[in-house]
Amino acid sequence: MILATGSCPRYLPELPIDEKVVMTSEAIENMLDFPESMVIVGAGVIGCEYATIFSGFAKTKVNLIDKGDRILPFEDEDVVRIIERNMENNGVLIHRNSRLIRMEIKNGRVEYELEYNDHSREVFHVEKALVSVGRVPNIENLWEDAVGINITKRGIEDNDTQTNVPNIYAVGDLTADISLVNVGELEGRYAVEKIFGKPERRLVYENISTIMFLSPEVAGVGLNEIQAREKGLDYKVVTLDYSTIPRAVAKRNTQGLIKLLVTNDADMKILGMKVIGLHASSAIRAVALLISMDKGIAELADVRMLLGKSLFKPDALTGRITCRVCRNGVYKNIVF
């Protein structure tokens, strides 16, 4: 048996979610007109994507509530800086360092109150609200307690898709793994192969590609700097501004950057790549393949900065090309 029942939006009981005025991502697509204003609770991927969509049509004034000092806290600061700047240039108001303490529906509109880190408070009024605070696995009433499937706060515990009950498998958003469509499909295929035989390749998540449909597009594979530091890894990282990319220059769209992380040793194995900008999702495919093959940077001839053979003149491109080493949590710039 394979469990693949997906997930649903997380509901906050203190919020008046009626899926008409205060909505989740399940109901927001049922709207017939653009609201003149909207507040989005939650500055994760889904919240930021909807903020991008609605502000992009230039018909909705969007407010975005974020409890921290920046959106997308799991992303590197230089990547987030570009995303935030674009959102704000598009009219999005980001409520930084704020906590939602009250939300009510009054006369068919939304009134909400925020408390900031300095304990000051402010009341806002908008037409609609979107609650985007994550998703939870669809496991309610799915089996009797006697079945005994192990569950954590993140979802079903599994060993290569197989639960602790040997004949029951779980894939997709039900599990504690990465909640992405491409991951769910990968796990589903792997589970079938495992049930009926022996998979030809092991199930790995190191080379999973991710895409955030923002403006500009954000794509990544492997680790970012935050994850590399959390793992205590020593690494090298090169960052190229999109203004150094010939195709971006030709397209007259040079907003964005490319970051590549490798191990700080002679092998320089690829740890991860992040691209924000035009055709970002296409740019990561070759690197995803190299990560799955456990290859080093020498296989990727286009990135010569890390090999000390850059075609660019860093002195002429100050601020647009950087290369750093992180050793024991301490950064050092590499000068060419």
Order of alpha helices (4+ residues) and beta strands (2+ residues): beta-beta-beta-beta-alpha-beta-alpha-beta-beta-beta-beta-beta-beta-beta-alpha-beta-beta-alpha-beta-alpha-beta-beta-alpha-alpha-beta-beta
